[in-house]
Amino acid sequence: MKIIYDPYADALSISFREGGKVKKTIEIAPEMMLDLDEKLRPLYLEILGAKEKLGKAATEEVSMKNLVFGKNKPAKIPAVA
């Protein structure tokens, strides 16, 4: 997964899967577009006007909870001393 925030466009883009071909795009909310592949799995999410929708603080800092890699295995993150 890749998350990119463009401050000039005020757009947040989330790429769930790289290289998939977009079959359908749906507007899940005003200025929030979700691209789906041929099996209707999410590929990309774009949020325009991100500061207004998510709040300014949310666009300046990203935190992740329950980060999982692989097949339902929790990520191993080394402890910080």
PyMOL Python script that loads the backbone (N, CA, C, O; Angstrom):
from pymol import cmd

cmd.read_pdbstr("""\
ATOM      1  N   MET A   1       0.839  -1.158   0.000  1.00  0.00           N
ATOM      2  CA  MET A   1       0.000   0.000   0.000  1.00  0.00           C
ATOM      3  C   MET A   1       0.893   1.233   0.000  1.00  0.00           C
ATOM      4  O   MET A   1       1.923   1.280   0.673  1.00  0.00           O
ATOM      5  N   LYS A   2       0.472   2.226  -0.772  1.00  0.00           N
ATOM      6  CA  LYS A   2       1.224   3.475  -0.832  1.00  0.00           C
ATOM      7  C   LYS A   2       0.252   4.624  -0.585  1.00  0.00           C
ATOM      8  O   LYS A   2      -0.825   4.675  -1.179  1.00  0.00           O
ATOM      9  N   ILE A   3       0.637   5.539   0.291  1.00  0.00           N
ATOM     10  CA  ILE A   3      -0.176   6.712   0.596  1.00  0.00           C
ATOM     11  C   ILE A   3       0.617   7.948   0.224  1.00  0.00           C
ATOM     12  O   ILE A   3       1.751   8.125   0.670  1.00  0.00           O
ATOM     13  N   ILE A   4       0.017   8.808  -0.598  1.00  0.00           N
ATOM     14  CA  ILE A   4       0.684  10.031  -1.044  1.00  0.00           C
ATOM     15  C   ILE A   4      -0.256  11.207  -0.827  1.00  0.00           C
ATOM     16  O   ILE A   4      -1.430  11.153  -1.192  1.00  0.00           O
ATOM     17  N   TYR A   5       0.269  12.266  -0.231  1.00  0.00           N
ATOM     18  CA  TYR A   5      -0.487  13.506  -0.087  1.00  0.00           C
ATOM     19  C   TYR A   5       0.188  14.581  -0.921  1.00  0.00           C
ATOM     20  O   TYR A   5       1.385  14.829  -0.772  1.00  0.00           O
ATOM     21  N   ASP A   6      -0.579  15.222  -1.801  1.00  0.00           N
ATOM     22  CA  ASP A   6      -0.088  16.315  -2.636  1.00  0.00           C
ATOM     23  C   ASP A   6      -0.639  17.617  -2.067  1.00  0.00           C
ATOM     24  O   ASP A   6      -1.819  17.916  -2.246  1.00  0.00           O
ATOM     25  N   PRO A   7       0.209  18.407  -1.374  1.00  0.00           N
ATOM     26  CA  PRO A   7      -0.288  19.628  -0.740  1.00  0.00           C
ATOM     27  C   PRO A   7      -0.733  20.698  -1.744  1.00  0.00           C
ATOM     28  O   PRO A   7      -1.588  21.522  -1.421  1.00  0.00           O
ATOM     29  N   TYR A   8      -0.173  20.697  -2.937  1.00  0.00           N
ATOM     30  CA  TYR A   8      -0.560  21.697  -3.937  1.00  0.00           C
ATOM     31  C   TYR A   8      -1.960  21.433  -4.482  1.00  0.00           C
ATOM     32  O   TYR A   8      -2.723  22.369  -4.723  1.00  0.00           O
ATOM     33  N   ALA A   9      -2.294  20.171  -4.674  1.00  0.00           N
ATOM     34  CA  ALA A   9      -3.624  19.798  -5.163  1.00  0.00           C
ATOM     35  C   ALA A   9      -4.572  19.523  -3.988  1.00  0.00           C
ATOM     36  O   ALA A   9      -5.779  19.382  -4.185  1.00  0.00           O
ATOM     37  N   ASP A  10      -4.025  19.448  -2.766  1.00  0.00           N
ATOM     38  CA  ASP A  10      -4.778  19.056  -1.578  1.00  0.00           C
ATOM     39  C   ASP A  10      -5.512  17.744  -1.844  1.00  0.00           C
ATOM     40  O   ASP A  10      -6.715  17.627  -1.611  1.00  0.00           O
ATOM     41  N   ALA A  11      -4.759  16.766  -2.336  1.00  0.00           N
ATOM     42  CA  ALA A  11      -5.321  15.461  -2.688  1.00  0.00           C
ATOM     43  C   ALA A  11      -4.542  14.353  -1.985  1.00  0.00           C
ATOM     44  O   ALA A  11      -3.311  14.357  -1.953  1.00  0.00           O
ATOM     45  N   LEU A  12      -5.278  13.419  -1.431  1.00  0.00           N
ATOM     46  CA  LEU A  12      -4.693  12.247  -0.798  1.00  0.00           C
ATOM     47  C   LEU A  12      -4.976  11.050  -1.691  1.00  0.00           C
ATOM     48  O   LEU A  12      -6.127  10.793  -2.043  1.00  0.00           O
ATOM     49  N   SER A  13      -3.936  10.321  -2.057  1.00  0.00           N
ATOM     50  CA  SER A  13      -4.079   9.144  -2.913  1.00  0.00           C
ATOM     51  C   SER A  13      -3.589   7.922  -2.157  1.00  0.00           C
ATOM     52  O   SER A  13      -2.502   7.926  -1.579  1.00  0.00           O
ATOM     53  N   ILE A  14      -4.398   6.888  -2.169  1.00  0.00           N
ATOM     54  CA  ILE A  14      -4.024   5.626  -1.537  1.00  0.00           C
ATOM     55  C   ILE A  14      -4.062   4.547  -2.614  1.00  0.00           C
ATOM     56  O   ILE A  14      -5.087   4.318  -3.258  1.00  0.00           O
ATOM     57  N   SER A  15      -2.918   3.892  -2.792  1.00  0.00           N
ATOM     58  CA  SER A  15      -2.806   2.813  -3.765  1.00  0.00           C
ATOM     59  C   SER A  15      -2.786   1.501  -2.994  1.00  0.00           C
ATOM     60  O   SER A  15      -1.842   1.225  -2.255  1.00  0.00           O
ATOM     61  N   PHE A  16      -3.825   0.697  -3.165  1.00  0.00           N
ATOM     62  CA  PHE A  16      -3.924  -0.573  -2.451  1.00  0.00           C
ATOM     63  C   PHE A  16      -3.162  -1.681  -3.158  1.00  0.00           C
ATOM     64  O   PHE A  16      -2.594  -2.563  -2.514  1.00  0.00           O
ATOM     65  N   ARG A  17      -3.153  -1.633  -4.492  1.00  0.00           N
ATOM     66  CA  ARG A  17      -2.550  -2.679  -5.307  1.00  0.00           C
ATOM     67  C   ARG A  17      -1.935  -2.030  -6.527  1.00  0.00           C
ATOM     68  O   ARG A  17      -2.629  -1.318  -7.253  1.00  0.00           O
ATOM     69  N   GLU A  18      -0.664  -2.249  -6.775  1.00  0.00           N
ATOM     70  CA  GLU A  18       0.031  -1.666  -7.931  1.00  0.00           C
ATOM     71  C   GLU A  18      -0.193  -2.504  -9.180  1.00  0.00           C
ATOM     72  O   GLU A  18      -0.270  -3.731  -9.109  1.00  0.00           O
ATOM     73  N   GLY A  19      -0.296  -1.850 -10.303  1.00  0.00           N
ATOM     74  CA  GLY A  19      -0.308  -2.532 -11.588  1.00  0.00           C
ATOM     75  C   GLY A  19      -1.631  -3.087 -12.049  1.00  0.00           C
ATOM     76  O   GLY A  19      -1.716  -3.637 -13.147  1.00  0.00           O
ATOM     77  N   GLY A  20      -2.669  -2.960 -11.243  1.00  0.00           N
ATOM     78  CA  GLY A  20      -3.968  -3.464 -11.660  1.00  0.00           C
ATOM     79  C   GLY A  20      -4.614  -2.538 -12.682  1.00  0.00           C
ATOM     80  O   GLY A  20      -4.354  -1.335 -12.694  1.00  0.00           O
ATOM     81  N   LYS A  21      -5.447  -3.097 -13.527  1.00  0.00           N
ATOM     82  CA  LYS A  21      -6.147  -2.314 -14.539  1.00  0.00           C
ATOM     83  C   LYS A  21      -7.503  -1.878 -13.981  1.00  0.00           C
ATOM     84  O   LYS A  21      -8.284  -2.699 -13.499  1.00  0.00           O
ATOM     85  N   VAL A  22      -7.765  -0.578 -14.055  1.00  0.00           N
ATOM     86  CA  VAL A  22      -9.017  -0.030 -13.539  1.00  0.00           C
ATOM     87  C   VAL A  22     -10.160  -0.413 -14.466  1.00  0.00           C
ATOM     88  O   VAL A  22     -10.135  -0.103 -15.657  1.00  0.00           O
ATOM     89  N   LYS A  23     -11.157  -1.086 -13.916  1.00  0.00           N
ATOM     90  CA  LYS A  23     -12.350  -1.488 -14.665  1.00  0.00           C
ATOM     91  C   LYS A  23     -13.495  -0.503 -14.430  1.00  0.00           C
ATOM     92  O   LYS A  23     -14.283  -0.215 -15.332  1.00  0.00           O
ATOM     93  N   LYS A  24     -13.569   0.008 -13.191  1.00  0.00           N
ATOM     94  CA  LYS A  24     -14.686   0.865 -12.830  1.00  0.00           C
ATOM     95  C   LYS A  24     -14.246   1.863 -11.767  1.00  0.00           C
ATOM     96  O   LYS A  24     -13.454   1.529 -10.886  1.00  0.00           O
ATOM     97  N   THR A  25     -14.756   3.083 -11.846  1.00  0.00           N
ATOM     98  CA  THR A  25     -14.511   4.102 -10.831  1.00  0.00           C
ATOM     99  C   THR A  25     -15.858   4.517 -10.258  1.00  0.00           C
ATOM    100  O   THR A  25     -16.797   4.825 -10.992  1.00  0.00           O
ATOM    101  N   ILE A  26     -15.934   4.518  -8.933  1.00  0.00           N
ATOM    102  CA  ILE A  26     -17.171   4.953  -8.294  1.00  0.00           C
ATOM    103  C   ILE A  26     -16.879   6.119  -7.357  1.00  0.00           C
ATOM    104  O   ILE A  26     -15.819   6.174  -6.733  1.00  0.00           O
ATOM    105  N   GLU A  27     -17.812   7.036  -7.263  1.00  0.00           N
ATOM    106  CA  GLU A  27     -17.697   8.154  -6.339  1.00  0.00           C
ATOM    107  C   GLU A  27     -18.386   7.734  -5.054  1.00  0.00           C
ATOM    108  O   GLU A  27     -19.614   7.678  -4.991  1.00  0.00           O
ATOM    109  N   ILE A  28     -17.590   7.437  -4.018  1.00  0.00           N
ATOM    110  CA  ILE A  28     -18.157   6.935  -2.772  1.00  0.00           C
ATOM    111  C   ILE A  28     -18.680   8.057  -1.882  1.00  0.00           C
ATOM    112  O   ILE A  28     -19.481   7.820  -0.977  1.00  0.00           O
ATOM    113  N   ALA A  29     -18.228   9.264  -2.141  1.00  0.00           N
ATOM    114  CA  ALA A  29     -18.681  10.486  -1.466  1.00  0.00           C
ATOM    115  C   ALA A  29     -18.243  11.633  -2.373  1.00  0.00           C
ATOM    116  O   ALA A  29     -17.419  11.433  -3.266  1.00  0.00           O
ATOM    117  N   PRO A  30     -18.781  12.825  -2.155  1.00  0.00           N
ATOM    118  CA  PRO A  30     -18.325  13.937  -2.994  1.00  0.00           C
ATOM    119  C   PRO A  30     -16.799  14.085  -2.947  1.00  0.00           C
ATOM    120  O   PRO A  30     -16.207  14.173  -1.871  1.00  0.00           O
ATOM    121  N   GLU A  31     -16.183  14.110  -4.114  1.00  0.00           N
ATOM    122  CA  GLU A  31     -14.732  14.249  -4.301  1.00  0.00           C
ATOM    123  C   GLU A  31     -13.923  13.106  -3.694  1.00  0.00           C
ATOM    124  O   GLU A  31     -12.756  13.288  -3.347  1.00  0.00           O
ATOM    125  N   MET A  32     -14.535  11.930  -3.564  1.00  0.00           N
ATOM    126  CA  MET A  32     -13.835  10.729  -3.099  1.00  0.00           C
ATOM    127  C   MET A  32     -14.106   9.628  -4.107  1.00  0.00           C
ATOM    128  O   MET A  32     -15.214   9.097  -4.181  1.00  0.00           O
ATOM    129  N   MET A  33     -13.068   9.283  -4.895  1.00  0.00           N
ATOM    130  CA  MET A  33     -13.216   8.323  -5.984  1.00  0.00           C
ATOM    131  C   MET A  33     -12.467   7.035  -5.654  1.00  0.00           C
ATOM    132  O   MET A  33     -11.326   7.065  -5.194  1.00  0.00           O
ATOM    133  N   LEU A  34     -13.129   5.906  -5.898  1.00  0.00           N
ATOM    134  CA  LEU A  34     -12.541   4.593  -5.661  1.00  0.00           C
ATOM    135  C   LEU A  34     -12.462   3.848  -6.987  1.00  0.00           C
ATOM    136  O   LEU A  34     -13.477   3.641  -7.651  1.00  0.00           O
ATOM    137  N   ASP A  35     -11.255   3.447  -7.368  1.00  0.00           N
ATOM    138  CA  ASP A  35     -11.035   2.673  -8.594  1.00  0.00           C
ATOM    139  C   ASP A  35     -11.032   1.190  -8.251  1.00  0.00           C
ATOM    140  O   ASP A  35     -10.392   0.764  -7.290  1.00  0.00           O
ATOM    141  N   LEU A  36     -11.761   0.404  -9.055  1.00  0.00           N
ATOM    142  CA  LEU A  36     -11.877  -1.032  -8.843  1.00  0.00           C
ATOM    143  C   LEU A  36     -11.330  -1.799 -10.040  1.00  0.00           C
ATOM    144  O   LEU A  36     -11.374  -1.305 -11.167  1.00  0.00           O
ATOM    145  N   ASP A  37     -10.814  -3.001  -9.804  1.00  0.00           N
ATOM    146  CA  ASP A  37     -10.319  -3.828 -10.906  1.00  0.00           C
ATOM    147  C   ASP A  37     -11.457  -4.667 -11.484  1.00  0.00           C
ATOM    148  O   ASP A  37     -12.616  -4.473 -11.120  1.00  0.00           O
ATOM    149  N   GLU A  38     -11.133  -5.593 -12.377  1.00  0.00           N
ATOM    150  CA  GLU A  38     -12.155  -6.402 -13.057  1.00  0.00           C
ATOM    151  C   GLU A  38     -12.931  -7.312 -12.103  1.00  0.00           C
ATOM    152  O   GLU A  38     -14.047  -7.730 -12.413  1.00  0.00           O
ATOM    153  N   LYS A  39     -12.342  -7.618 -10.943  1.00  0.00           N
ATOM    154  CA  LYS A  39     -13.033  -8.435  -9.942  1.00  0.00           C
ATOM    155  C   LYS A  39     -13.674  -7.568  -8.849  1.00  0.00           C
ATOM    156  O   LYS A  39     -14.093  -8.062  -7.802  1.00  0.00           O
ATOM    157  N   LEU A  40     -13.734  -6.254  -9.131  1.00  0.00           N
ATOM    158  CA  LEU A  40     -14.313  -5.256  -8.235  1.00  0.00           C
ATOM    159  C   LEU A  40     -13.575  -5.146  -6.896  1.00  0.00           C
ATOM    160  O   LEU A  40     -14.172  -4.834  -5.866  1.00  0.00           O
ATOM    161  N   ARG A  41     -12.266  -5.410  -6.935  1.00  0.00           N
ATOM    162  CA  ARG A  41     -11.415  -5.214  -5.764  1.00  0.00           C
ATOM    163  C   ARG A  41     -10.854  -3.796  -5.812  1.00  0.00           C
ATOM    164  O   ARG A  41     -10.543  -3.307  -6.898  1.00  0.00           O
ATOM    165  N   PRO A  42     -10.716  -3.117  -4.668  1.00  0.00           N
ATOM    166  CA  PRO A  42     -10.194  -1.749  -4.674  1.00  0.00           C
ATOM    167  C   PRO A  42      -8.729  -1.691  -5.105  1.00  0.00           C
ATOM    168  O   PRO A  42      -7.899  -2.477  -4.650  1.00  0.00           O
ATOM    169  N   LEU A  43      -8.433  -0.742  -5.992  1.00  0.00           N
ATOM    170  CA  LEU A  43      -7.062  -0.495  -6.439  1.00  0.00           C
ATOM    171  C   LEU A  43      -6.537   0.817  -5.876  1.00  0.00           C
ATOM    172  O   LEU A  43      -5.461   0.860  -5.279  1.00  0.00           O
ATOM    173  N   TYR A  44      -7.303   1.886  -6.069  1.00  0.00           N
ATOM    174  CA  TYR A  44      -6.868   3.231  -5.685  1.00  0.00           C
ATOM    175  C   TYR A  44      -8.026   3.999  -5.066  1.00  0.00           C
ATOM    176  O   TYR A  44      -9.183   3.806  -5.440  1.00  0.00           O
ATOM    177  N   LEU A  45      -7.708   4.865  -4.122  1.00  0.00           N
ATOM    178  CA  LEU A  45      -8.676   5.785  -3.545  1.00  0.00           C
ATOM    179  C   LEU A  45      -8.078   7.180  -3.640  1.00  0.00           C
ATOM    180  O   LEU A  45      -6.932   7.393  -3.246  1.00  0.00           O
ATOM    181  N   GLU A  46      -8.841   8.123  -4.158  1.00  0.00           N
ATOM    182  CA  GLU A  46      -8.377   9.508  -4.238  1.00  0.00           C
ATOM    183  C   GLU A  46      -9.369  10.394  -3.513  1.00  0.00           C
ATOM    184  O   GLU A  46     -10.575  10.325  -3.750  1.00  0.00           O
ATOM    185  N   ILE A  47      -8.849  11.227  -2.626  1.00  0.00           N
ATOM    186  CA  ILE A  47      -9.673  12.158  -1.864  1.00  0.00           C
ATOM    187  C   ILE A  47      -9.221  13.564  -2.215  1.00  0.00           C
ATOM    188  O   ILE A  47      -8.111  13.970  -1.871  1.00  0.00           O
ATOM    189  N   LEU A  48     -10.076  14.304  -2.895  1.00  0.00           N
ATOM    190  CA  LEU A  48      -9.805  15.693  -3.236  1.00  0.00           C
ATOM    191  C   LEU A  48     -10.318  16.576  -2.100  1.00  0.00           C
ATOM    192  O   LEU A  48     -11.326  16.258  -1.468  1.00  0.00           O
ATOM    193  N   GLY A  49      -9.623  17.685  -1.842  1.00  0.00           N
ATOM    194  CA  GLY A  49     -10.003  18.532  -0.717  1.00  0.00           C
ATOM    195  C   GLY A  49      -9.771  17.814   0.596  1.00  0.00           C
ATOM    196  O   GLY A  49     -10.607  17.863   1.498  1.00  0.00           O
ATOM    197  N   ALA A  50      -8.630  17.144   0.700  1.00  0.00           N
ATOM    198  CA  ALA A  50      -8.331  16.274   1.845  1.00  0.00           C
ATOM    199  C   ALA A  50      -8.317  17.025   3.173  1.00  0.00           C
ATOM    200  O   ALA A  50      -8.796  16.495   4.176  1.00  0.00           O
ATOM    201  N   LYS A  51      -7.787  18.234   3.207  1.00  0.00           N
ATOM    202  CA  LYS A  51      -7.724  18.979   4.473  1.00  0.00           C
ATOM    203  C   LYS A  51      -9.117  19.242   5.018  1.00  0.00           C
ATOM    204  O   LYS A  51      -9.343  19.153   6.225  1.00  0.00           O
ATOM    205  N   GLU A  52     -10.044  19.563   4.141  1.00  0.00           N
ATOM    206  CA  GLU A  52     -11.420  19.832   4.566  1.00  0.00           C
ATOM    207  C   GLU A  52     -12.091  18.559   5.080  1.00  0.00           C
ATOM    208  O   GLU A  52     -12.801  18.591   6.086  1.00  0.00           O
ATOM    209  N   LYS A  53     -11.868  17.449   4.395  1.00  0.00           N
ATOM    210  CA  LYS A  53     -12.543  16.198   4.746  1.00  0.00           C
ATOM    211  C   LYS A  53     -11.906  15.470   5.919  1.00  0.00           C
ATOM    212  O   LYS A  53     -12.609  14.886   6.743  1.00  0.00           O
ATOM    213  N   LEU A  54     -10.578  15.501   6.001  1.00  0.00           N
ATOM    214  CA  LEU A  54      -9.861  14.742   7.021  1.00  0.00           C
ATOM    215  C   LEU A  54      -9.329  15.602   8.154  1.00  0.00           C
ATOM    216  O   LEU A  54      -8.962  15.083   9.209  1.00  0.00           O
ATOM    217  N   GLY A  55      -9.287  16.897   7.948  1.00  0.00           N
ATOM    218  CA  GLY A  55      -8.709  17.799   8.931  1.00  0.00           C
ATOM    219  C   GLY A  55      -7.257  18.066   8.608  1.00  0.00           C
ATOM    220  O   GLY A  55      -6.554  17.188   8.108  1.00  0.00           O
ATOM    221  N   LYS A  56      -6.810  19.263   8.890  1.00  0.00           N
ATOM    222  CA  LYS A  56      -5.441  19.661   8.557  1.00  0.00           C
ATOM    223  C   LYS A  56      -4.406  18.766   9.233  1.00  0.00           C
ATOM    224  O   LYS A  56      -3.409  18.395   8.614  1.00  0.00           O
ATOM    225  N   ALA A  57      -4.632  18.423  10.485  1.00  0.00           N
ATOM    226  CA  ALA A  57      -3.668  17.585  11.215  1.00  0.00           C
ATOM    227  C   ALA A  57      -3.512  16.221  10.565  1.00  0.00           C
ATOM    228  O   ALA A  57      -2.411  15.670  10.544  1.00  0.00           O
ATOM    229  N   ALA A  58      -4.596  15.667  10.034  1.00  0.00           N
ATOM    230  CA  ALA A  58      -4.543  14.341   9.410  1.00  0.00           C
ATOM    231  C   ALA A  58      -3.709  14.345   8.141  1.00  0.00           C
ATOM    232  O   ALA A  58      -3.126  13.320   7.788  1.00  0.00           O
ATOM    233  N   THR A  59      -3.637  15.472   7.448  1.00  0.00           N
ATOM    234  CA  THR A  59      -2.857  15.530   6.218  1.00  0.00           C
ATOM    235  C   THR A  59      -1.377  15.771   6.498  1.00  0.00           C
ATOM    236  O   THR A  59      -0.540  15.596   5.613  1.00  0.00           O
ATOM    237  N   GLU A  60      -1.058  16.168   7.716  1.00  0.00           N
ATOM    238  CA  GLU A  60       0.336  16.431   8.068  1.00  0.00           C
ATOM    239  C   GLU A  60       1.014  15.247   8.732  1.00  0.00           C
ATOM    240  O   GLU A  60       2.242  15.175   8.764  1.00  0.00           O
ATOM    241  N   GLU A  61       0.228  14.316   9.263  1.00  0.00           N
ATOM    242  CA  GLU A  61       0.795  13.159   9.942  1.00  0.00           C
ATOM    243  C   GLU A  61      -0.052  11.931   9.658  1.00  0.00           C
ATOM    244  O   GLU A  61      -1.280  11.987   9.733  1.00  0.00           O
ATOM    245  N   VAL A  62       0.593  10.837   9.335  1.00  0.00           N
ATOM    246  CA  VAL A  62      -0.105   9.584   9.082  1.00  0.00           C
ATOM    247  C   VAL A  62       0.353   8.569  10.106  1.00  0.00           C
ATOM    248  O   VAL A  62       1.553   8.389  10.314  1.00  0.00           O
ATOM    249  N   SER A  63      -0.599   7.902  10.751  1.00  0.00           N
ATOM    250  CA  SER A  63      -0.251   6.813  11.653  1.00  0.00           C
ATOM    251  C   SER A  63      -1.038   5.584  11.220  1.00  0.00           C
ATOM    252  O   SER A  63      -2.141   5.695  10.685  1.00  0.00           O
ATOM    253  N   MET A  64      -0.465   4.423  11.455  1.00  0.00           N
ATOM    254  CA  MET A  64      -1.114   3.176  11.061  1.00  0.00           C
ATOM    255  C   MET A  64      -1.252   2.283  12.273  1.00  0.00           C
ATOM    256  O   MET A  64      -0.323   2.148  13.069  1.00  0.00           O
ATOM    257  N   LYS A  65      -2.418   1.674  12.410  1.00  0.00           N
ATOM    258  CA  LYS A  65      -2.667   0.722  13.484  1.00  0.00           C
ATOM    259  C   LYS A  65      -2.943  -0.627  12.849  1.00  0.00           C
ATOM    260  O   LYS A  65      -3.499  -0.709  11.754  1.00  0.00           O
ATOM    261  N   ASN A  66      -2.555  -1.674  13.538  1.00  0.00           N
ATOM    262  CA  ASN A  66      -2.801  -3.037  13.066  1.00  0.00           C
ATOM    263  C   ASN A  66      -2.216  -3.278  11.681  1.00  0.00           C
ATOM    264  O   ASN A  66      -2.857  -3.897  10.832  1.00  0.00           O
ATOM    265  N   LEU A  67      -1.029  -2.802  11.457  1.00  0.00           N
ATOM    266  CA  LEU A  67      -0.344  -2.969  10.180  1.00  0.00           C
ATOM    267  C   LEU A  67      -0.055  -4.449   9.964  1.00  0.00           C
ATOM    268  O   LEU A  67       0.535  -5.099  10.827  1.00  0.00           O
ATOM    269  N   VAL A  68      -0.465  -4.980   8.825  1.00  0.00           N
ATOM    270  CA  VAL A  68      -0.305  -6.404   8.538  1.00  0.00           C
ATOM    271  C   VAL A  68       0.425  -6.584   7.217  1.00  0.00           C
ATOM    272  O   VAL A  68       0.087  -5.931   6.229  1.00  0.00           O
ATOM    273  N   PHE A  69       1.411  -7.453   7.187  1.00  0.00           N
ATOM    274  CA  PHE A  69       2.130  -7.817   5.979  1.00  0.00           C
ATOM    275  C   PHE A  69       1.890  -9.291   5.709  1.00  0.00           C
ATOM    276  O   PHE A  69       1.736 -10.079   6.641  1.00  0.00           O
ATOM    277  N   GLY A  70       1.859  -9.657   4.472  1.00  0.00           N
ATOM    278  CA  GLY A  70       1.683 -11.061   4.134  1.00  0.00           C
ATOM    279  C   GLY A  70       0.270 -11.518   4.410  1.00  0.00           C
ATOM    280  O   GLY A  70      -0.669 -10.724   4.345  1.00  0.00           O
ATOM    281  N   LYS A  71       0.115 -12.769   4.711  1.00  0.00           N
ATOM    282  CA  LYS A  71      -1.209 -13.352   4.914  1.00  0.00           C
ATOM    283  C   LYS A  71      -1.589 -13.312   6.389  1.00  0.00           C
ATOM    284  O   LYS A  71      -1.301 -14.235   7.151  1.00  0.00           O
ATOM    285  N   ASN A  72      -2.237 -12.227   6.766  1.00  0.00           N
ATOM    286  CA  ASN A  72      -2.779 -12.048   8.118  1.00  0.00           C
ATOM    287  C   ASN A  72      -1.756 -12.237   9.231  1.00  0.00           C
ATOM    288  O   ASN A  72      -2.090 -12.715  10.314  1.00  0.00           O
ATOM    289  N   LYS A  73      -0.515 -11.861   8.961  1.00  0.00           N
ATOM    290  CA  LYS A  73       0.514 -11.931   9.981  1.00  0.00           C
ATOM    291  C   LYS A  73       0.858 -10.506  10.407  1.00  0.00           C
ATOM    292  O   LYS A  73       1.129  -9.660   9.556  1.00  0.00           O
ATOM    293  N   PRO A  74       0.850 -10.230  11.705  1.00  0.00           N
ATOM    294  CA  PRO A  74       1.213  -8.895  12.147  1.00  0.00           C
ATOM    295  C   PRO A  74       2.635  -8.546  11.740  1.00  0.00           C
ATOM    296  O   PRO A  74       3.521  -9.399  11.727  1.00  0.00           O
ATOM    297  N   ALA A  75       2.835  -7.281  11.410  1.00  0.00           N
ATOM    298  CA  ALA A  75       4.170  -6.815  11.037  1.00  0.00           C
ATOM    299  C   ALA A  75       5.083  -6.882  12.237  1.00  0.00           C
ATOM    300  O   ALA A  75       4.667  -6.590  13.358  1.00  0.00           O
ATOM    301  N   LYS A  76       6.331  -7.265  12.008  1.00  0.00           N
ATOM    302  CA  LYS A  76       7.316  -7.281  13.071  1.00  0.00           C
ATOM    303  C   LYS A  76       8.097  -5.989  12.991  1.00  0.00           C
ATOM    304  O   LYS A  76       8.877  -5.774  12.064  1.00  0.00           O
ATOM    305  N   ILE A  77       7.879  -5.131  13.973  1.00  0.00           N
ATOM    306  CA  ILE A  77       8.539  -3.842  14.015  1.00  0.00           C
ATOM    307  C   ILE A  77       9.507  -3.867  15.193  1.00  0.00           C
ATOM    308  O   ILE A  77       9.102  -4.117  16.329  1.00  0.00           O
ATOM    309  N   PRO A  78      10.794  -3.607  14.922  1.00  0.00           N
ATOM    310  CA  PRO A  78      11.770  -3.660  15.996  1.00  0.00           C
ATOM    311  C   PRO A  78      11.486  -2.624  17.066  1.00  0.00           C
ATOM    312  O   PRO A  78      11.020  -1.522  16.776  1.00  0.00           O
ATOM    313  N   ALA A  79      11.774  -2.995  18.312  1.00  0.00           N
ATOM    314  CA  ALA A  79      11.595  -2.077  19.431  1.00  0.00           C
ATOM    315  C   ALA A  79      12.616  -0.958  19.368  1.00  0.00           C
ATOM    316  O   ALA A  79      13.755  -1.156  18.946  1.00  0.00           O
ATOM    317  N   VAL A  80      12.196   0.201  19.788  1.00  0.00           N
ATOM    318  CA  VAL A  80      13.076   1.377  19.800  1.00  0.00           C
ATOM    319  C   VAL A  80      13.589   1.539  21.212  1.00  0.00           C
ATOM    320  O   VAL A  80      12.807   1.586  22.161  1.00  0.00           O
ATOM    321  N   ALA A  81      14.917   1.625  21.358  1.00  0.00           N
ATOM    322  CA  ALA A  81      15.525   1.740  22.681  1.00  0.00           C
ATOM    323  C   ALA A  81      15.465   3.144  23.192  1.00  0.00           C
ATOM    324  O   ALA A  81      15.934   3.420  24.296  1.00  0.00           O
TER     325      ALA A  81
END
""", "prot")
cmd.dss("prot")
cmd.show_as("cartoon", "prot")
cmd.util.cbc("prot")
cmd.orient("prot")
